[in-house]
């Protein structure tokens, strides 16, 4: 719903957040919670990928599983709960070509 709402608002059709929420069956509070969650996820992805890129910069031939094992303690320090598959998903979104 959030992506649809953003696209519709970008097209400047004059659709309000309230109208979108009524159409999709969400409350306005839920809409804004989703916005906040998306921002948090993107910040988390930036943090994770910057740590991963640092390790890959220092050791370019390092496998992605090993990169994950090396950055995992830093992620736990920062309170980021992340698994190996989510790291692959983040790298795919950002255009990093890591294979399993």
Number of C-alpha atoms within 10 A of each C-alpha: 14 14 9 10 17 13 12 15 15 11 9 10 9 10 13 12 16 12 13 21 18 11 10 10 10 13 14 15 10 11 18 13 12 14 14 11 12 13 12 12 13 12 12 18 21 15 15 22 19 12 19 19 15 13 19 15 11 9 11 10 9 12 13 18 15 11 19 21 12 14 16 20 12 13 17 11 8 11 9 15 10 15 11 15 12 13 20 20 14 19 19 13 11 12 9 13 9 13 10 8
